[in-house]
Structure formats: structure tokens, C-alpha cells
Amino acid sequence: MGNLLDSVFSFFVEEATEHIGVLEVGLLEMEKVGTAESGEMEPLFRAAHTLKGSANLIKLGSVGRISHRMEDLFESVRDGKLEVTPLHIDALLFALDQIRLLIRTKTEGREEPTDAVSLAIERLDAAEKRKNSRKRSASLAENHLRHKHPQRQASRHLSSRI
């Protein structure tokens, strides 16, 4: 039975390596270009989703939890709820490094680092919260301007169409 489990794990490692590659290439491309369109998120979302499912199937829940959090972030970007910043990309690349570490330690038969999952998820959460708080601050400032200085809002709206 051990050979079957070893074969399944080997297949997982091969598949995970492909999905990690898709994620890394996509993230590095976003970093280079400086933006991300919602359509560009679909392959990243699918890679994170498949990695999550495969990891959970072989009882590698640590990789599944990180992948799930990455998937959530990609979904938010894809659905237009979140705009990717360099902070997000750094957090996602860090999470990918933690996934690699977890797979490598499992492959080598070593015990998982106890903080890999929490560090990755905390960093992803912090990046998302930081961006969301900026959005709220910008929205509050815009509302303040609109009520206090309606002419600024009108001129800003016109300039955005040019």
C-alpha cells in the first residue's frame, strides 16, 4: 500500500509543480506590467483552485489552506472587488514560497514548519486589509469633497473622460 501512496504523492508533486509555475509566471508578469486585468486572473484562480483541491485530496491541508486563501484573493480581483498592488503580489509570491517549502518538507519526510501556513495567510490578509482600508479612506475623502466642494467633483469627472 505504501507504493500506491508514494505514487499518488509523486503525481501530486508533478501536478503541483505545474500549477505553482502558472502562478509564479502570472504573478511575475503582473509585477512587471504593474497591473492586472480581471481576465488575467482566471488561469491563476484555476491553478490555485486545483492546487487546493489536490492538496486536500492527499491530506496536505497546509497547502490546501494557503491555496484557498490565494484563490479567494484571485477571485476578488477577477470579480472587480480588489485592485492588485505590489503588496498583494509580494504576499502572493511569499505564499507560493511557503507552499513550495511545505511540499519539499513532505517530500523529504520532515515535519512541517509550524508557522508556514499562518505566516502566509497573515501576509495575504494584511495586504488585502491594507488595500481595502485605502479604498475606504479614498472613498471617504471623495464623499467629503463632493459635499464640501461640489465644483471640484464636477471638474474631476470631466477630466476623467478626457
DRENSENU-413209 format. One record per residue: y negated, z negated, x negated of N, C-alpha, C, O in turn; residue in three letters. Coordinates in nm, 2 decimals. Each point is the difference from the previous one (the first is absolute). Layout:
- Y,Z,X,Y,Z,X,Y,Z,X,Y,Z,X,ALA
...
This chain:
- 0.12,0.00,-0.08,-0.12,0.00,0.08,-0.13,0.00,-0.09,-0.10,0.05,0.04,MET
- 0.11,-0.11,-0.16,-0.11,0.00,-0.09,-0.05,0.13,-0.03,-0.12,0.03,-0.02,GLY
- 0.21,0.07,0.00,-0.03,0.13,-0.04,-0.08,0.07,0.11,-0.10,0.08,-0.03,ASN
- 0.13,-0.10,0.15,-0.07,0.05,0.12,-0.14,-0.05,0.00,-0.10,0.08,0.02,LEU
- 0.08,-0.21,-0.04,-0.13,-0.06,0.00,-0.08,0.05,-0.11,-0.12,0.03,0.01,LEU
- 0.18,-0.01,-0.13,-0.07,0.05,-0.12,-0.04,0.15,0.03,-0.11,0.04,-0.04,ASP
- 0.19,0.03,0.11,-0.03,0.14,0.03,-0.12,0.01,0.09,-0.09,0.08,-0.01,SER
- 0.09,-0.17,0.12,-0.10,0.00,0.09,-0.14,-0.04,-0.06,-0.10,0.06,0.02,VAL
- 0.11,-0.16,-0.11,-0.12,-0.04,-0.07,-0.05,0.11,-0.09,-0.12,0.02,-0.01,PHE
- 0.21,0.05,-0.06,-0.04,0.11,-0.09,-0.07,0.11,0.08,-0.10,0.06,-0.04,SER
- 0.16,-0.03,0.16,-0.07,0.10,0.08,-0.14,-0.05,0.05,-0.09,0.08,0.00,PHE
- 0.08,-0.21,0.03,-0.13,-0.05,0.04,-0.10,0.01,-0.12,-0.11,0.04,0.03,PHE
- 0.15,-0.07,-0.15,-0.09,0.01,-0.11,-0.05,0.14,-0.02,-0.11,0.03,-0.03,VAL
- 0.20,0.07,0.04,-0.04,0.14,-0.01,-0.10,0.04,0.11,-0.10,0.06,-0.03,GLU
- 0.13,-0.10,0.15,-0.09,0.03,0.11,-0.13,-0.07,-0.01,-0.11,0.05,0.02,GLU
- 0.11,-0.18,-0.06,-0.12,-0.08,-0.02,-0.09,0.06,-0.11,-0.12,0.01,0.01,ALA
- 0.19,0.04,-0.11,-0.08,0.06,-0.11,-0.08,0.12,0.05,-0.11,0.02,-0.04,THR
- 0.18,0.06,0.12,-0.07,0.12,0.06,-0.12,-0.04,0.09,-0.11,0.05,-0.02,GLU
- 0.13,-0.15,0.10,-0.11,-0.05,0.09,-0.11,-0.07,-0.08,-0.12,0.02,0.03,HIS
- 0.15,-0.09,-0.13,-0.10,-0.06,-0.09,-0.08,0.11,-0.07,-0.12,-0.02,-0.01,ILE
- 0.19,0.12,-0.03,-0.07,0.12,-0.06,-0.10,0.06,0.09,-0.11,0.03,-0.03,GLY
- 0.15,-0.01,0.16,-0.09,0.06,0.10,-0.12,-0.09,0.02,-0.12,0.05,0.00,VAL
- 0.14,-0.18,0.01,-0.11,-0.10,0.02,-0.09,0.00,-0.12,-0.12,0.00,0.02,LEU
- 0.18,0.00,-0.14,-0.09,-0.01,-0.12,-0.08,0.13,-0.02,-0.12,-0.01,-0.02,GLU
- 0.18,0.12,0.04,-0.08,0.13,-0.01,-0.11,0.01,0.10,-0.11,0.03,-0.03,VAL
- 0.14,-0.07,0.15,-0.10,0.00,0.11,-0.11,-0.09,-0.03,-0.12,0.03,0.02,GLY
- 0.15,-0.15,-0.06,-0.10,-0.10,-0.03,-0.09,0.04,-0.12,-0.12,-0.02,0.00,LEU
- 0.18,0.07,-0.10,-0.07,0.04,-0.12,-0.09,0.12,0.03,-0.11,0.02,-0.05,LEU
- 0.16,0.07,0.14,-0.09,0.11,0.05,-0.12,-0.05,0.08,-0.11,0.05,-0.02,GLU
- 0.14,-0.14,0.10,-0.12,-0.06,0.08,-0.10,-0.07,-0.10,-0.12,0.02,0.02,MET
- 0.17,-0.08,-0.12,-0.08,-0.07,-0.09,-0.09,0.10,-0.08,-0.12,-0.02,-0.02,GLU
- 0.18,0.14,-0.01,-0.07,0.10,-0.08,-0.10,0.07,0.09,-0.12,0.02,-0.05,LYS
- 0.15,0.01,0.17,-0.09,0.07,0.09,-0.10,-0.10,0.06,-0.12,0.04,0.02,VAL
- 0.15,-0.16,0.00,-0.09,-0.10,0.05,0.00,-0.02,0.15,-0.08,-0.08,0.05,GLY
- 0.15,0.16,0.02,0.01,-0.01,0.14,0.14,0.02,0.05,0.09,0.05,-0.08,THR
- -0.07,-0.07,0.21,0.13,0.02,0.06,-0.02,0.05,0.14,-0.06,-0.07,0.08,ALA
- 0.12,0.18,-0.05,-0.01,0.05,0.14,0.12,-0.06,0.08,0.10,-0.03,-0.06,GLU
- -0.12,0.01,0.19,0.11,-0.06,0.07,0.13,0.08,0.00,0.11,-0.06,0.00,SER
- -0.12,0.19,-0.01,0.12,0.09,-0.01,0.08,-0.02,-0.13,0.12,0.02,-0.01,GLY
- -0.19,-0.07,-0.10,0.06,-0.02,-0.12,0.09,-0.13,0.00,0.08,-0.02,-0.09,GLU
- -0.10,-0.06,0.19,0.07,-0.13,0.01,0.14,0.02,0.05,0.08,-0.09,-0.03,MET
- -0.05,0.20,0.10,0.13,0.01,0.06,0.12,0.00,-0.10,0.09,-0.08,0.02,GLU
- -0.10,0.15,-0.13,0.11,-0.01,-0.10,0.01,-0.14,-0.06,0.11,-0.04,-0.03,PRO
- -0.22,-0.02,0.01,0.00,-0.14,-0.06,0.06,-0.10,0.10,0.08,-0.08,-0.03,LEU
- -0.13,0.10,0.16,0.06,-0.09,0.10,0.15,0.02,0.02,0.07,-0.10,0.00,PHE
- -0.03,0.23,0.00,0.15,0.02,0.01,0.08,-0.05,-0.12,0.10,-0.06,0.02,ARG
- -0.16,0.07,-0.14,0.07,-0.05,-0.12,0.01,-0.15,0.01,0.11,-0.06,-0.03,ALA
- -0.22,-0.01,0.06,0.01,-0.15,0.02,0.09,-0.04,0.11,0.08,-0.10,-0.02,ALA
- -0.08,0.17,0.13,0.09,-0.03,0.11,0.14,0.02,-0.04,0.09,-0.09,0.03,HIS
- -0.05,0.19,-0.09,0.14,0.03,-0.04,0.04,-0.10,-0.11,0.11,-0.05,0.01,THR
- -0.20,0.02,-0.10,0.04,-0.10,-0.10,0.02,-0.14,0.06,0.09,-0.07,-0.04,LEU
- -0.17,0.04,0.14,0.01,-0.13,0.07,0.14,-0.01,0.07,0.07,-0.09,-0.02,LYS
- -0.04,0.20,0.09,0.13,0.00,0.08,0.12,0.00,-0.10,0.10,-0.08,0.03,GLY
- -0.10,0.15,-0.13,0.11,0.01,-0.10,0.01,-0.14,-0.07,0.12,-0.05,-0.01,SER
- -0.22,-0.01,-0.03,0.00,-0.13,-0.06,0.06,-0.11,0.09,0.08,-0.08,-0.04,ALA
- -0.13,0.08,0.16,0.05,-0.09,0.10,0.15,0.02,0.03,0.08,-0.09,0.03,ASN
- -0.04,0.22,-0.03,0.14,0.03,0.03,0.10,-0.06,-0.11,0.11,-0.04,0.03,LEU
- -0.16,0.04,-0.15,0.09,-0.05,-0.11,-0.04,-0.15,-0.03,0.04,-0.05,-0.10,ILE
- -0.11,-0.01,0.19,-0.03,-0.15,-0.01,-0.09,-0.03,-0.12,0.01,-0.10,-0.06,LYS
- -0.10,0.20,0.03,-0.10,-0.03,-0.10,-0.14,-0.02,0.07,-0.09,0.08,-0.01,LEU
- 0.09,-0.19,0.08,-0.11,-0.03,0.09,-0.14,-0.01,-0.07,-0.10,0.03,0.06,GLY
- 0.10,-0.07,-0.19,-0.12,-0.01,-0.07,-0.07,0.14,-0.01,-0.12,0.01,0.02,SER
- 0.19,0.09,-0.05,-0.05,0.13,-0.01,-0.04,0.05,0.14,-0.10,0.07,0.02,VAL
- 0.18,-0.11,0.08,-0.03,0.04,0.14,-0.13,-0.06,0.05,-0.08,0.07,0.06,GLY
- 0.05,-0.20,-0.10,-0.12,-0.06,0.04,-0.13,0.06,-0.06,-0.09,0.03,0.07,ARG
- 0.10,0.00,-0.20,-0.11,0.07,-0.06,-0.02,0.14,0.05,-0.12,0.04,0.04,ILE
- 0.23,0.03,-0.02,-0.01,0.14,0.05,-0.06,0.00,0.15,-0.08,0.09,0.03,SER
- 0.12,-0.19,0.04,-0.05,-0.01,0.14,-0.15,-0.02,0.00,-0.07,0.06,0.08,HIS
- 0.02,-0.15,-0.17,-0.15,-0.02,-0.01,-0.07,0.12,-0.04,-0.11,0.03,0.05,ARG
- 0.17,0.05,-0.15,-0.06,0.12,-0.04,0.00,0.10,0.12,-0.10,0.07,0.02,MET
- 0.20,-0.06,0.05,0.02,0.09,0.12,-0.12,-0.03,0.10,-0.06,0.09,0.05,GLU
- 0.04,-0.22,-0.03,-0.10,-0.04,0.10,-0.14,0.05,-0.05,-0.08,0.04,0.08,ASP
- 0.05,-0.06,-0.21,-0.12,0.05,-0.05,-0.02,0.15,0.01,-0.11,0.05,0.04,LEU
- 0.22,0.02,-0.07,-0.01,0.15,0.01,-0.02,0.04,0.15,-0.07,0.10,0.02,PHE
- 0.13,-0.17,0.07,-0.01,0.03,0.14,-0.15,-0.02,0.04,-0.05,0.08,0.08,GLU
- -0.01,-0.19,-0.13,-0.14,-0.03,0.04,-0.09,0.12,-0.05,-0.09,0.03,0.07,SER
- 0.12,0.02,-0.19,-0.08,0.11,-0.05,0.02,0.12,0.08,-0.09,0.07,0.04,VAL
- 0.22,-0.04,-0.02,0.04,0.12,0.08,-0.06,0.00,0.14,-0.04,0.11,0.04,ARG
- 0.03,-0.23,0.02,-0.05,-0.01,0.13,-0.16,-0.01,0.01,-0.05,-0.02,0.10,ASP
- -0.01,0.03,-0.22,-0.15,-0.01,-0.01,-0.05,-0.14,0.02,-0.12,-0.01,0.02,GLY
- 0.20,-0.09,-0.03,-0.05,-0.14,0.01,-0.05,-0.06,-0.13,-0.07,-0.10,0.00,LYS
- 0.10,0.17,-0.11,-0.03,-0.05,-0.13,-0.03,0.11,-0.09,0.07,0.11,0.00,LEU
- -0.17,-0.12,-0.08,-0.04,0.10,-0.10,0.05,-0.05,-0.14,-0.03,-0.12,-0.04,GLU
- 0.10,0.20,-0.03,0.06,-0.04,-0.13,-0.12,-0.02,-0.10,-0.08,0.09,-0.01,VAL
- 0.09,-0.20,-0.07,-0.09,-0.02,-0.11,0.08,-0.02,-0.13,0.12,-0.01,0.01,THR
- -0.19,0.02,-0.12,0.08,-0.03,-0.13,0.07,-0.13,0.00,0.10,-0.02,-0.06,PRO
- -0.15,-0.08,0.13,0.06,-0.13,0.01,0.14,0.01,0.07,0.09,-0.06,-0.04,LEU
- -0.09,0.14,0.15,0.13,0.03,0.07,0.10,0.07,-0.09,0.12,-0.04,-0.01,HIS
- -0.17,0.14,-0.06,0.09,0.07,-0.09,0.06,-0.09,-0.11,0.12,0.01,-0.03,ILE
- -0.21,-0.09,-0.03,0.05,-0.10,-0.10,0.10,-0.09,0.06,0.11,-0.03,-0.07,ASP
- -0.13,-0.02,0.19,0.09,-0.09,0.06,0.14,0.07,0.03,0.10,-0.06,-0.02,ALA
- -0.11,0.18,0.07,0.12,0.08,0.03,0.08,0.03,-0.13,0.12,-0.01,0.00,LEU
- -0.19,0.05,-0.11,0.07,0.02,-0.12,0.06,-0.13,-0.06,0.11,0.01,-0.05,LEU
- -0.18,-0.12,0.07,0.06,-0.13,-0.04,0.12,-0.03,0.08,0.11,-0.04,-0.06,PHE
- -0.11,0.07,0.19,0.12,-0.03,0.08,0.11,0.09,-0.04,0.12,-0.04,0.00,ALA
- -0.15,0.16,-0.04,0.11,0.10,-0.04,0.06,-0.06,-0.13,0.12,0.01,-0.02,LEU
- -0.20,-0.06,-0.07,0.05,-0.06,-0.13,0.09,-0.12,0.04,0.10,-0.02,-0.07,ASP
- -0.13,-0.06,0.17,0.08,-0.11,0.03,0.13,0.05,0.06,0.11,-0.06,-0.02,GLN
- -0.11,0.17,0.10,0.12,0.05,0.05,0.09,0.05,-0.11,0.12,-0.02,0.00,ILE
- -0.18,0.09,-0.10,0.08,0.04,-0.12,0.07,-0.12,-0.07,0.11,0.01,-0.04,ARG
- -0.19,-0.11,0.02,0.05,-0.12,-0.06,0.11,-0.06,0.07,0.10,-0.04,-0.06,LEU
- -0.11,0.03,0.19,0.11,-0.06,0.09,0.13,0.08,-0.01,0.11,-0.05,-0.01,LEU
- -0.13,0.19,0.01,0.12,0.08,0.00,0.06,-0.01,-0.14,0.12,-0.01,-0.02,ILE
- -0.20,0.01,-0.09,0.05,-0.01,-0.13,0.08,-0.13,-0.02,0.10,0.00,-0.06,ARG
- -0.16,-0.11,0.10,0.07,-0.13,-0.01,0.13,-0.01,0.07,0.10,-0.05,-0.05,THR
- -0.09,0.12,0.17,0.12,0.00,0.08,0.10,0.09,-0.08,0.12,-0.03,-0.01,LYS
- -0.16,0.14,-0.05,0.08,0.09,-0.07,0.06,-0.07,-0.12,0.12,0.02,-0.04,THR
- -0.20,-0.10,-0.03,0.04,-0.07,-0.12,0.08,-0.13,0.03,0.05,-0.07,-0.09,GLU
- -0.04,0.04,0.22,0.08,-0.12,0.04,-0.08,-0.13,-0.02,0.06,-0.11,0.00,GLY
- -0.19,0.12,-0.02,-0.08,-0.12,-0.02,-0.05,-0.05,0.13,0.00,0.07,0.11,ARG
- -0.05,-0.19,-0.11,-0.06,-0.06,0.12,-0.14,0.05,0.02,-0.07,0.03,-0.09,GLU
- 0.04,-0.01,0.22,-0.13,0.06,0.03,-0.12,-0.10,-0.04,0.02,-0.12,0.02,GLU
- -0.13,0.18,-0.06,-0.11,-0.09,-0.03,-0.05,-0.06,0.14,-0.01,0.08,0.09,PRO
- -0.01,-0.20,-0.09,-0.03,-0.07,0.13,-0.14,0.04,0.06,-0.02,-0.01,0.12,THR
- -0.07,0.06,-0.21,-0.13,0.02,0.06,-0.03,0.15,0.01,-0.12,0.04,0.04,ASP
- 0.21,0.05,-0.06,-0.03,0.15,0.01,-0.04,0.04,0.13,-0.10,0.07,0.02,ALA
- 0.16,-0.12,0.09,-0.03,0.04,0.13,-0.13,-0.05,0.04,-0.09,0.07,0.05,VAL
- 0.07,-0.20,-0.07,-0.12,-0.07,0.05,-0.13,0.06,-0.08,-0.10,0.02,0.06,SER
- 0.12,0.00,-0.19,-0.12,0.06,-0.07,-0.03,0.14,0.05,-0.12,0.03,0.02,LEU
- 0.22,0.05,0.01,-0.03,0.14,0.05,-0.07,-0.01,0.14,-0.09,0.07,0.02,ALA
- 0.15,-0.15,0.07,-0.05,0.00,0.13,-0.14,-0.07,0.01,-0.09,0.05,0.07,ILE
- 0.07,-0.15,-0.15,-0.13,-0.07,-0.01,-0.11,0.10,-0.05,-0.11,0.01,0.05,GLU
- 0.15,0.07,-0.15,-0.10,0.10,-0.05,-0.03,0.11,0.10,-0.11,0.04,0.02,ARG
- 0.21,0.01,0.05,-0.02,0.10,0.11,-0.09,-0.06,0.11,-0.09,0.06,0.05,LEU
- 0.13,-0.19,-0.01,-0.08,-0.06,0.11,-0.15,-0.02,-0.05,-0.09,0.02,0.08,ASP
- 0.07,-0.06,-0.20,-0.13,-0.03,-0.05,-0.09,0.13,0.00,-0.11,0.00,0.03,ALA
- 0.18,0.11,-0.07,-0.07,0.13,0.00,-0.04,0.04,0.14,-0.11,0.05,0.02,ALA
- 0.20,-0.07,0.07,-0.03,0.05,0.14,-0.11,-0.09,0.06,-0.08,0.05,0.07,GLU
- 0.09,-0.18,-0.09,-0.10,-0.10,0.05,-0.14,0.03,-0.06,-0.10,0.00,0.07,LYS
- 0.10,0.03,-0.20,-0.13,0.02,-0.06,-0.07,0.12,0.06,-0.12,0.00,0.02,ARG
- 0.20,0.11,0.00,-0.06,0.12,0.06,-0.04,-0.02,0.14,-0.11,0.04,0.04,LYS
- 0.20,-0.11,0.04,-0.04,-0.03,0.14,-0.12,-0.08,0.01,-0.08,0.02,0.09,ASN
- 0.06,-0.12,-0.18,-0.12,-0.09,0.01,-0.12,0.09,-0.04,-0.11,-0.03,0.06,SER
- 0.12,0.12,-0.15,-0.11,0.09,-0.03,-0.04,0.09,0.13,-0.11,0.02,0.03,ARG
- 0.22,0.03,0.03,-0.03,0.08,0.12,-0.07,-0.09,0.11,-0.10,0.05,0.06,LYS
- 0.14,-0.17,-0.04,-0.06,-0.09,0.10,-0.15,-0.02,-0.05,-0.09,0.00,0.09,ARG
- 0.07,-0.03,-0.21,-0.14,-0.03,-0.05,-0.09,0.13,0.02,-0.11,-0.01,0.04,SER
- 0.17,0.12,-0.07,-0.08,0.13,0.01,-0.03,0.02,0.15,-0.11,0.04,0.04,ALA
- 0.21,-0.07,0.05,-0.02,0.02,0.14,-0.11,-0.10,0.05,-0.08,0.04,0.08,SER
- 0.09,-0.16,-0.12,-0.10,-0.10,0.04,-0.14,0.04,-0.05,-0.10,-0.01,0.08,LEU
- 0.09,0.06,-0.20,-0.13,0.04,-0.05,-0.05,0.12,0.07,-0.12,0.01,0.03,ALA
- 0.21,0.08,0.01,-0.04,0.12,0.08,-0.05,-0.04,0.14,-0.10,0.05,0.04,GLU
- 0.17,-0.14,0.02,-0.05,-0.05,0.13,-0.13,-0.07,-0.01,-0.09,0.02,0.09,ASN
- 0.07,-0.09,-0.20,-0.13,-0.07,-0.02,-0.11,0.10,-0.01,-0.11,-0.01,0.06,HIS
- 0.13,0.11,-0.14,-0.10,0.11,-0.02,-0.03,0.07,0.13,-0.11,0.03,0.03,LEU
- 0.22,0.00,0.05,-0.02,0.08,0.12,-0.09,-0.08,0.10,-0.08,0.06,0.07,ARG
- 0.10,-0.19,-0.06,-0.08,-0.08,0.09,-0.14,-0.03,-0.05,-0.09,-0.01,0.08,HIS
- 0.08,-0.01,-0.21,-0.13,-0.04,-0.06,-0.08,0.12,-0.03,-0.12,0.00,0.02,LYS
- 0.18,0.11,-0.06,-0.07,0.12,-0.05,0.06,0.13,0.06,0.07,0.07,-0.07,HIS
- -0.09,-0.04,0.20,0.07,0.11,0.06,-0.03,0.13,-0.06,0.08,0.09,0.00,PRO
- -0.20,-0.07,-0.06,-0.04,0.12,-0.06,0.08,0.03,-0.12,0.03,0.12,-0.03,GLN
- 0.01,-0.22,-0.05,0.09,0.02,-0.12,0.14,0.05,0.04,0.05,0.09,-0.06,ARG
- 0.00,-0.14,0.17,0.13,0.05,0.05,-0.01,0.15,0.04,0.09,0.07,-0.04,GLN
- -0.20,-0.03,0.11,-0.01,0.14,0.04,-0.01,0.09,-0.12,0.07,0.10,-0.01,ALA
- -0.15,-0.14,-0.09,-0.01,0.09,-0.12,0.12,0.00,-0.08,0.04,0.10,-0.06,SER
- 0.04,-0.21,0.06,0.12,-0.01,-0.08,0.11,0.09,0.07,0.07,0.07,-0.07,ARG
- -0.07,-0.06,0.20,0.09,0.08,0.08,-0.03,0.15,-0.03,0.09,0.08,-0.02,HIS
- -0.22,-0.04,0.02,-0.04,0.13,-0.03,0.04,0.05,-0.14,0.05,0.11,-0.02,LEU
- -0.07,-0.20,-0.08,0.03,0.03,-0.13,0.15,0.02,-0.03,0.05,0.07,-0.09,SER
- 0.03,-0.14,0.18,0.15,0.01,-0.02,0.05,0.13,0.05,0.11,0.04,-0.03,SER
- -0.19,0.03,0.11,0.05,0.13,0.05,-0.04,0.12,-0.10,0.05,0.11,0.02,ARG
- -0.13,-0.14,-0.12,-0.04,0.10,-0.09,0.10,0.02,-0.11,-0.02,0.09,-0.09,ILE
